[in-house]
């Protein structure tokens, strides 16, 4: 059983550790640089772009995952970007699916009309996850380079909230 709640700055260390483990595994996030707890808080919890950062807490009280909504200037008015991250080890199945309905409710409460997910084309599980939630591809950006220069397409998917 997972407990869901908004993350606070006090959660930044645990969530940065969770995200850094995902980044270290590679292949499932466009993020490539690890976060300090304060850097994580600024980007995902307290910063000006952050609209919501819901976290899932496992039965043992540890962070199981989080899902964020962020305002990005490159998106139309009424849109927000989503990011979904689940703990790599030990993995708990269903974290993202548990978080999404609450994220949609938050989006509605904020008056958002659309949620955008930008997924690496080589992130097959991520593409399947967002498609399974009802996201539809609306844009492809070809050959976005990773830090090592490797080009990887980005698939943009949208979910209509309203």
Secondary structure by P-SEA (a helix, b strand, c coil): cbbbbbbcccaaaaaaaaaaaaaaacccccccccccaaaaaacccccccccbbbbbbccccccccccbbbbbccccccbbbbbbbcccccccccccccaaaaaaaaaaaacccbbbbbbcccaaaaaaaaaaaccccccccccccccccbbbbbbbbbbbcc
